[in-house]
Amino acid sequence: MSSKASTRISFTSLTPNNLGTVRKLNSVLFPIRYSEKFYNDVLLSEVEEFCKLVYYNDVPVGTICCRLEKKENRANLYLMTMGILAPYRSRGLGSQTLEAVLTAAAASAKPKIDKIYLHVQVSNDGAKRFYEKHGFNEVEIYKDYYKKIEPHDAWVLEKVFP
């Protein structure tokens, strides 16, 4: 039996009980402090399929958090945060996490999701390549998107659902 088969990746919906873990992971993973509104919004039932805690062999090692943006009859998913702790990277966890959310988004009927999009700091080539590998395309550069970190500009990447 290969070692890959014995390792377990699992996803858990966010709840008030595991939100502290999400906060801790975000403080390690991202150079930004997230607001109380961010943490309240990721608990909304409408985003349950798109906000997950990532476990590797029962250890919480990452998160993905999206928000639903509805306009008239259309809906977009904004990928706010996605990260895996450094010692656990290059094991396919990020890819499996993103694919789980993409699958849920593509299958969503109420509302039907038209696209998913995100911002990547222009200095983060690795992240940009990662998302492009998963079918995202650069659609613009958002000037001065990041106020408190350098460089300030971000790529806007999106993936449209057929």
Secondary structure, DSSP 8 states (H G I E B T S, - for coil): --HHHH--EEEEE--TTTHHHHHHHHHHH-SS---HHHHHHTT-GGGGGG-EEEEETTEEEEEEEEEEEEETTEEEEEEEEEEE-GGGTTSSHHHHHHHHHHHHHHH-BTTBEEEEEEEEETT-HHHHHHHHHTT-EEEEEETT--SSSSS--EEEEEEE--
